[in-house]
Amino acid sequence: MEKQKIIGLVIVIIILGVIAYFFLSSETAAAGTIPDYVTGDVRAAYEWSKTPEGAALLEQIPCYCGCKYEGHKHTRHCYWRDDGTFDKHGITCSVCLDIEKKVKKMHEEGKNICEIRKAVDEFYAPNKHLGTDTPMPANCAAS
């Protein structure tokens, strides 16, 4: 029984160490820097969202995960703060990642911002109450 308690304690310590590393390293990343632990498709989302094109599009698209309660105003905030520093929110949020992928794909297909915004708003209509208060892009009719 004593051996099981020790193993359990070791596991808890390891988990706490990983969590501490995640939070401490994400807070100390320099402006515009993506921490090394962000990899694959998630890293690609962060990279695209900091390009002038990606940032401009995502700033016109609401996020529907409820991050408005963290002070987010649009989907770009899920990846980057206004001062250019990394925001760890997008790492684990499937809604943020899905919105970024939809926006990027539709843009690459030649859709304009109004078509993209309408598609995202319609898809996430059941989560409307969670959406950020992102103004409608200029020249787009409200959905």
DANOR-V807025 format. One record per pair of residues at least 12 apart in sequence whose C-alpha atoms are under 10 Angstrom apart, sorted by the first residue. I is the first residue (numbers start at 1). J is the second residue. D is the distance in whole Angstrom. If there is no record, write none. Layout:
I|J|D, I|J|D
This chain:
21|37|10, 22|35|9, 22|37|8, 22|88|9, 23|88|8, 25|37|9, 26|38|10, 26|85|9, 26|86|7, 26|87|8, 26|88|6, 27|85|9, 27|86|8, 27|87|8, 27|88|8, 28|85|9, 28|86|9, 29|85|7, 29|86|7, 29|87|10, 30|84|9, 30|85|6, 30|86|8, 31|80|9, 31|81|9, 31|83|7, 31|84|5, 31|85|4, 31|86|7, 32|46|10, 32|47|9, 32|50|8, 32|80|8, 32|81|10, 32|83|9, 32|84|6, 32|85|6, 32|86|7, 33|46|10, 33|47|9, 33|50|10, 33|80|10, 33|84|9, 33|85|7, 33|86|7, 34|46|7, 34|47|8, 34|79|10, 34|80|10, 34|85|9, 34|86|6, 34|87|9, 34|88|9, 35|86|8, 35|88|9, 37|91|10, 38|88|9, 38|91|7, 39|91|9, 41|91|10, 41|97|9, 41|101|9, 42|79|10, 42|90|8, 42|91|6, 42|92|9, 42|93|10, 42|94|10, 42|97|7, 43|90|10, 43|91|8, 44|101|10, 45|79|8, 45|90|9, 45|91|9, 45|96|10, 45|97|7, 45|98|10, 45|100|7, 45|101|7, 45|104|9, 46|76|9, 46|78|9, 46|79|6, 46|80|8, 46|86|9, 46|87|9, 46|88|10, 46|90|8, 46|91|9, 46|97|9, 46|100|9, 47|79|9, 48|79|10, 48|100|9, 48|101|10, 48|104|8, 49|75|9, 49|76|6, 49|77|9, 49|78|9, 49|79|7, 49|80|8, 49|100|8, 49|104|9, 50|76|8, 50|79|8, 50|80|7, 50|84|8, 50|86|10, 53|104|10, 53|107|10, 54|76|8, 54|100|9, 54|103|9, 54|104|7, 54|107|9, 55|75|9, 55|76|6, 55|77|9, 55|79|10, 55|80|9, 56|76|8, 56|113|10, 57|74|10, 57|75|9, 57|76|8, 57|100|9, 57|103|8, 57|104|9, 57|107|9, 57|112|10, 57|113|7, 57|116|9, 57|117|9, 57|137|10, 58|74|7, 58|75|5, 58|76|5, 58|77|9, 58|78|10, 58|79|10, 58|99|9, 58|100|7, 58|103|7, 58|104|9, 58|113|10, 58|117|10, 59|73|8, 59|74|5, 59|75|6, 59|76|5, 59|77|8, 59|134|8, 59|135|9, 59|137|9, 60|73|9, 60|74|7, 60|75|8, 60|76|9, 60|113|8, 60|114|9, 60|116|10, 60|117|8, 60|134|6, 60|135|7, 60|136|7, 60|137|6, 60|138|9, 61|73|9, 61|74|6, 61|75|6, 61|76|8, 61|99|8, 61|100|9, 61|103|8, 61|113|9, 61|114|10, 61|116|8, 61|117|6, 61|118|9, 61|120|8, 61|121|8, 61|131|10, 61|132|9, 61|133|9, 61|134|7, 61|135|8, 61|136|8, 61|137|9, 62|74|5, 62|75|6, 62|76|9, 62|77|10, 62|96|10, 62|99|9, 62|117|8, 62|120|8, 62|121|8, 62|124|10, 62|128|9, 62|130|9, 62|131|6, 62|132|5, 62|133|7, 62|134|5, 62|135|8, 62|136|9, 63|75|5, 63|76|9, 63|77|9, 63|78|8, 63|95|8, 63|96|6, 63|97|10, 63|98|10, 63|99|7, 63|100|9, 63|120|9, 63|121|9, 63|124|9, 63|127|10, 63|128|9, 63|130|8, 63|131|5, 63|132|6, 63|133|9, 63|134|8, 64|95|7, 64|96|8, 64|99|9, 64|120|9, 64|121|9, 64|124|7, 64|125|9, 64|126|9, 64|127|6, 64|128|7, 64|129|8, 64|130|5, 64|131|4, 64|132|7, 64|133|10, 65|78|10, 65|93|8, 65|94|9, 65|95|6, 65|96|7, 65|99|10, 65|124|9, 65|127|8, 65|128|9, 65|129|10, 65|130|6, 65|131|7, 65|132|9, 66|95|10, 66|127|9, 66|128|10, 66|129|8, 66|130|4, 66|131|6, 66|132|7, 67|89|8, 67|90|10, 67|93|10, 67|96|9, 67|130|8, 67|131|8, 67|132|7, 68|130|7, 68|131|7, 68|132|5, 68|133|8, 68|134|10, 69|130|9, 69|131|10, 69|132|9, 70|89|10, 71|132|9, 72|131|10, 72|132|7, 72|133|9, 72|134|9, 73|131|9, 73|132|5, 73|133|6, 73|134|6, 73|135|9, 74|131|9, 74|132|6, 74|133|7, 74|134|6, 74|135|9, 75|90|9, 75|95|10, 75|96|7, 75|97|9, 75|99|8, 75|100|8, 75|131|10, 75|132|8, 75|134|9, 76|90|9, 76|96|9, 76|100|9, 77|89|9, 77|90|9, 77|96|10, 78|90|5, 78|91|9, 78|93|9, 78|96|7, 78|97|9, 78|100|10, 79|91|8, 79|96|9, 79|97|10, 79|100|10, 95|124|9, 98|120|10, 99|120|7, 99|123|10, 99|124|9, 100|120|10, 102|116|8, 102|117|10, 102|119|9, 102|120|8, 103|115|10, 103|116|6, 103|117|8, 103|119|9, 103|120|8, 104|116|9, 106|119|9, 113|136|10, 113|137|7, 113|138|9, 113|139|10, 113|140|8, 114|136|8, 114|137|7, 114|138|9, 114|139|8, 114|140|5, 114|141|8, 114|142|9, 114|143|10, 115|140|9, 117|136|8, 117|137|8, 117|140|9, 117|142|10, 117|143|9, 118|136|10, 118|140|9, 118|141|9, 118|142|8, 118|143|7, 119|143|10, 121|143|8, 122|143|8
